[in-house]
Every structure is written in structure tokens, then in C-alpha cells.
């Protein structure tokens, strides 16, 4: 296929965006179902099992039910910002997906088609991901402020403080990988980890960076034990107290999309991305390896939710600034020293 033809390139790009979007939306739906079923198993319950075989259609029933709820807007709210906030949250969550490679370059021999399994590839893709995801905090902060509700405002403020604090540790935990690979191109980072036995994966060279990233990512996505923005016993669900119907659904989806995107980032930077046994001979296997690693991280999210208690807010902030930040800086110093000694 002639990829230089602008019409063919535009059509294939549109198809790729559509497939990626639908894949992520389906993954969000079934992650919610998996979470409810796994938590039910941990707690000795059955979980949703009525709608469809084994409850497989439960996410779609929940979607229809939520869409049929009354869409309320508080009289004293700042209406435009109130409507804009959930859109900011969902758009910034989705935008990061375009730079993640779902697999290696695929070739269809009898059609002579060769195409990469990534929507957009550029030299500073990692910087783009960090920049786009950091804008998501505006959606939460504006949602709390525009609701004109003191509980929502408090929820938005401390959620913003949490996300900004842990975002620093998250970014610093990735610098070790950048120093080792010498690039900000995510596709190139995955290629440098090629090999079926996995010894080239960055997790073996950056174990401290991986642990720090994992902790910071859980806090960044507001999940247990860091789910202070939605501490129902304290803030009546926090920043989205006044939201209902489709606007609440956008916030709900944004949280789960963020879970998927940070899992993608962990997979590509630390676990070799699509690399695994047999990928060199059968490149399409890379797609299955990539999603299998993502599912592992999603299961870890669910497992932690059913296992750990919630931190107090002061414990959460102290942990981020007094432990994660110094540990991330220490990891940078150690990695830079090792890279300097091995390359000089």
C-alpha cells in the first residue's frame, strides 16, 4: 500500500483512531464488570450475574440506566464551566492513547500492506503523554469550583493537590528509563526492549523506578488506597457531587480510561510493550502480549481495592512529598551515575 498517498493515509488513520477508541471503550466497560465480579469474589458475594450470560451485558445496562437519569445543573453553578469540566476530564484521558504502540509493524503478504499499530509516532511522545494527562487535573478542579457547593469545592481542591503532588513523583520515576534508552520516543523505547525472554525489559534495570511509578500512578488515578477525592464518608463523593446522568458518566469513564493509559505506559516503558515469545515470527502476537500486560495491571488495581484501607489525607500528602519524591530523586542520581560509568 502506498502510505505516501494522502487519501489512503487519512482513511487508514481514521480507521485506526476508530478501532482504538472502540477498543478502549469496550475495555472500560468490561473492566467495570471485572471489578465488580472480582470484588464480589474477594468479599464472598456473587456480583452482577443477571443481565446476559454471567452478567456480561451488565455494563451496557448500567450505561442505559445512567443515560436515562435526569440531567441536573445547579441553579447557582457557573453553567459553562460546569458543563466544560467533565469534557476536559474525558478528552485529556483519551488523547494520550494515540501515541501508544499496540504492536509491531504488521505486514499482510498477499495484499502487500504494511502498517504500524500506532496512530501517531513522534520523537517526544513521552513528553506529550505527561503533558496531556497533567491537564486532566483542570477538569476536576473546575468541577468542584463551578458546582458552587462547599463539599464539591473541598473535594476538587484536595483532589487537585493530590494529583499535582503525585504527578511530580510519577514524572521523576520515568527519568531513569529516559536516561537508559536515550529517547522520548515510546515506540523506540519498546523496540530497545525486544527479545522473547524479557531480560531486556526496563523493569530489570529500573526496579525502584517501576515501584515508584506504580505507586504514583495509583495515586494519580485516585484509586484505593489513594481515593481521597471520592471519600464518601467525608465529602459526599467529592468534586462530582452535583453531577448526574451523562456528565457523571464522563467523569466515571475518565477514571477508568486513566487506569488503562497508565497501565499502557507501564507496559511500554517497563514491561517491553508488545514484546514476547514468537513476536519476531508472528508479529500479530504482539497485540495479545500488549493487552495481556495491561489486563495484569488492571487486575492489580482491582485486587488492591479489595485489600487495602484508605489513607488519611495528611498521610497521603506526607507519603508523596516525604517518601516518593526523595526516592525518585535518589533513583535518578543512581541511574545517571551508572549510565555515566558504563558509557564513559
C-alpha positions in Angstrom: 0.0 0.0 0.0 1.3 3.5 -0.8 1.3 5.2 2.5 2.5 8.4 0.8 -0.9 8.8 -0.8 -2.6 11.3 1.4 -6.1 9.8 0.8 -5.0 6.3 1.8 -3.1 7.6 4.8 -6.1 9.7 6.0 -8.5 6.8 5.7 -6.2 4.3 7.5 -5.6 6.9 10.2 -9.3 7.4 10.7 -9.8 3.6 10.8 -7.0 3.3 13.4 -8.5 6.0 15.6 -11.9 4.5 15.5 -10.7 1.0 16.3 -8.5 2.3 19.2 -11.4 4.3 20.6 -13.9 1.4 20.4 -11.3 -0.9 21.9 -10.7 1.3 24.9 -14.4 1.9 25.5 -15.1 -1.8 25.5 -12.1 -2.4 27.8 -13.5 0.3 30.1 -16.9 -1.4 30.2 -15.6 -4.9 30.9 -13.1 -3.6 33.4 -16.0 -2.2 35.4 -17.7 -5.6 35.2 -14.5 -7.5 36.1 -14.0 -5.2 39.1 -17.5 -5.9 40.4 -17.1 -9.6 40.0 -13.6 -9.8 41.4 -14.5 -7.7 44.4 -17.6 -9.8 45.0 -15.4 -12.9 44.9 -13.0 -11.4 47.5 -15.9 -10.4 49.7 -17.8 -13.7 49.4 -20.6 -12.3 47.3 -21.9 -13.3 43.8 -21.7 -9.9 42.0 -23.7 -8.9 38.9 -24.8 -12.1 37.0 -28.4 -11.4 35.8 -28.0 -9.3 32.6 -26.7 -11.6 29.9 -24.7 -14.8 30.4 -22.7 -14.4 33.6 -23.6 -10.7 33.7 -21.7 -9.9 30.5 -24.2 -7.3 29.4 -24.3 -5.5 32.8 -22.1 -2.6 31.7 -24.4 -1.8 28.8 -27.5 -2.0 31.1 -25.7 0.4 33.5 -24.9 2.7 30.6 -28.6 2.8 29.5 -29.8 3.4 33.1 -27.3 6.2 33.6 -28.3 7.9 30.4 -31.9 7.8 31.4 -31.3 9.6 34.7 -32.3 13.3 35.0 -29.6 15.6 33.9 -29.4 18.3 36.6 -27.5 21.5 36.7 -27.5 23.5 40.0 -29.1 26.9 39.7 -26.2 28.8 41.3 -23.5 26.9 39.4 -21.2 28.5 36.8 -23.0 26.8 34.0 -20.5 26.9 31.2 -17.6 25.7 33.4 -19.8 23.1 35.0 -20.5 21.6 31.6 -16.9 22.0 30.4 -15.2 20.2 33.3 -16.3 16.6 32.5 -15.4 17.2 28.8 -11.9 18.2 29.8 -11.5 15.1 32.0 -12.6 12.7 29.3 -10.8 14.3 26.4 -7.4 14.6 28.2 -7.8 10.9 29.2 -8.4 9.7 25.6 -5.8 11.9 23.9 -2.9 10.1 25.4 -3.9 6.8 23.7 -2.8 7.9 20.2 1.0 7.5 20.9 1.0 4.0 22.4 2.1 1.3 20.0 -0.4 -1.6 20.3 2.0 -3.9 18.5 4.9 -4.0 15.9 4.6 -3.2 12.3 2.2 -5.7 10.6 2.6 -6.9 7.0 -0.1 -8.7 5.1 1.9 -10.6 2.4 -0.8 -11.3 -0.2 -2.1 -7.7 -0.1 1.4 -6.2 0.3 0.1 -4.0 3.0 2.5 -2.9 5.7 1.3 -0.6 8.5 2.4 0.2 12.1 0.0 -0.5 15.0 0.3 3.1 16.4 -1.9 6.1 15.5 0.8 8.7 15.8 4.5 8.4 16.3 6.8 11.3 17.1 10.1 12.0 18.9 8.7 13.4 22.1 5.7 11.1 22.6 6.5 10.5 26.3 6.6 14.2 26.9 3.3 14.5 25.1 1.7 11.9 27.4 2.9 13.6 30.5 1.7 17.0 29.2 -1.8 15.9 28.1 -2.5 13.8 31.3 -1.4 16.7 33.5 -4.2 18.9 32.0 -6.8 16.4 33.4 -6.5 18.0 36.8 -8.2 21.1 35.5 -11.4 19.1 34.9 -11.6 18.0 38.5 -10.6 21.4 39.9 -13.1 23.3 37.7 -15.9 20.7 38.5 -15.5 21.3 42.2 -15.4 25.1 41.9 -18.2 25.5 39.3 -20.7 23.5 41.3 -21.0 26.3 43.9 -21.1 23.6 46.6 -18.7 23.7 49.6 -18.3 19.9 49.7 -17.6 19.8 45.9 -15.1 22.6 46.3 -13.2 20.9 49.1 -13.2 17.7 47.1 -11.9 19.4 44.0 -9.2 21.2 45.9 -7.7 18.2 47.7 -8.1 16.1 44.6 -6.0 18.7 42.7 -3.4 18.8 45.5 -3.2 15.0 45.4 -2.8 14.7 41.6 -0.3 17.6 41.3 1.8 16.2 44.2 1.9 12.6 42.9 2.4 13.7 39.3 5.8 15.1 40.2 6.9 11.7 41.6 5.4 9.9 38.6 7.3 12.1 36.1 10.6 11.7 38.1 10.2 7.9 38.2 10.3 7.8 34.4 13.6 9.7 34.0 15.6 6.6 34.7 14.1 4.9 31.7 14.8 8.0 29.6 18.5 8.0 30.7 18.9 4.3 29.8 17.1 4.5 26.5 18.3 7.9 25.5 15.0 8.9 23.8 11.5 10.2 24.4 10.0 8.2 21.5 7.8 5.5 23.1 7.9 3.3 20.0 11.8 3.4 20.1 11.8 2.5 23.8 9.7 -0.6 23.2 12.0 -1.6 20.3 15.0 -1.4 22.6 13.4 -3.9 24.9 12.9 -6.5 22.1 13.6 -10.2 22.9 11.4 -13.1 23.7 12.9 -13.9 27.1 12.3 -10.4 28.6 15.7 -9.8 30.1 16.0 -6.5 28.1 12.8 -5.2 29.8 13.5 -2.0 31.7 11.9 -3.3 34.9 15.2 -5.3 35.5 17.2 -2.1 35.1 14.8 0.2 36.9 13.1 -1.9 39.7 12.9 1.1 42.0 11.6 3.4 39.2 8.9 0.8 38.4 7.8 0.6 42.0 7.7 4.3 42.4 5.8 4.7 39.1 3.3 2.1 40.2 2.5 3.8 43.5 2.3 7.3 41.9 0.1 6.0 39.1 -2.4 4.5 41.6 -2.5 7.8 43.4 -2.7 9.8 40.2 -5.8 7.8 39.1 -7.5 8.3 42.5 -7.7 4.6 43.3 -7.6 2.8 46.6 -5.7 3.3 48.9 -5.4 6.9 47.5 -9.1 7.5 46.6 -9.5 10.6 48.8 -11.3 12.6 46.2 -14.2 10.2 46.5 -14.2 9.6 50.2 -18.0 9.3 50.6 -17.9 9.3 54.4 -16.2 12.7 54.4 -17.1 14.6 51.2 -20.4 13.2 49.8 -18.5 11.8 46.7 -16.2 14.9 46.4 -15.8 17.0 43.3 -18.6 15.3 41.3 -21.3 15.5 44.0 -23.6 17.8 41.8 -23.1 15.8 38.6 -25.6 13.3 37.2 -26.5 11.4 34.0 -24.1 11.8 31.1 -21.8 14.3 32.9 -21.3 11.9 35.8 -20.7 9.1 33.3 -17.9 11.2 31.6 -16.1 11.5 34.9 -16.6 7.8 35.6 -15.2 6.8 32.2 -12.3 9.2 32.5 -11.2 7.5 35.7 -11.2 4.1 34.1 -9.5 5.4 30.9 -6.8 6.9 33.0 -6.3 3.5 34.6 -5.9 2.0 31.2 -3.5 4.7 30.0 -1.2 4.5 33.0 -1.2 0.7 32.5 -0.2 1.2 28.9 2.6 3.5 29.9 3.9 1.0 32.5 3.7 -1.8 29.8 5.6 0.2 27.2 8.3 1.7 29.4 8.9 -1.2 31.9 7.5 -4.5 30.6 8.6 -4.5 27.0 5.4 -3.4 25.4 4.3 -5.9 22.7 7.5 -8.0 23.1 7.1 -11.7 24.0 7.7 -15.2 22.7 7.2 -15.6 19.0 6.6 -12.0 18.1 9.5 -12.0 15.6 7.9 -14.9 13.6 4.2 -13.9 14.2 4.0 -10.1 14.8 0.3 -10.2 15.5 1.1 -11.9 18.8 2.5 -8.6 20.0 -1.1 -7.2 20.2 -2.1 -10.1 22.6 1.0 -9.7 24.7 0.4 -5.9 25.0 -3.2 -6.3 26.1 -2.3 -9.2 28.5 0.1 -6.9 30.3 -2.5 -4.2 30.5 -5.0 -6.7 32.0 -2.4 -7.6 34.6 -2.2 -4.0 35.8 -6.0 -3.6 35.8 -6.3 -6.8 37.9 -3.7 -5.3 40.3 -5.9 -2.2 40.6 -8.9 -4.3 41.5 -7.0 -6.5 43.9 -5.7 -3.5 45.8 -9.2 -2.0 46.0 -10.4 -5.2 47.7 -7.4 -5.4 50.0 -6.2 -2.1 51.3 -7.8 0.5 53.5 -7.9 4.2 52.6 -5.2 6.6 53.8 -6.0 9.8 55.7 -5.3 12.9 53.6 -2.4 14.0 55.7 -0.8 10.6 55.4 -1.3 10.7 51.7 0.4 14.0 51.2 3.3 13.2 53.6 3.9 9.9 51.8 4.0 11.7 48.4 6.3 14.5 49.4 8.5 12.9 52.1 9.0 9.4 50.6 8.1 9.2 46.9 9.8 12.4 45.9 13.2 11.7 47.7 13.1 8.1 46.5 12.5 9.2 42.9 15.4 11.8 43.0 17.6 9.1 44.5 16.7 6.7 41.7 17.7 9.4 39.1 21.1 10.0 40.8 21.8 6.3 40.9 20.8 5.7 37.3 22.7 8.7 36.0 25.8 7.5 37.8 25.5 4.0 36.4 24.9 5.2 32.9 27.8 7.6 33.1 30.2 4.9 34.4 29.1 2.3 31.8 29.3 4.7 28.8 32.5 6.6 29.7 
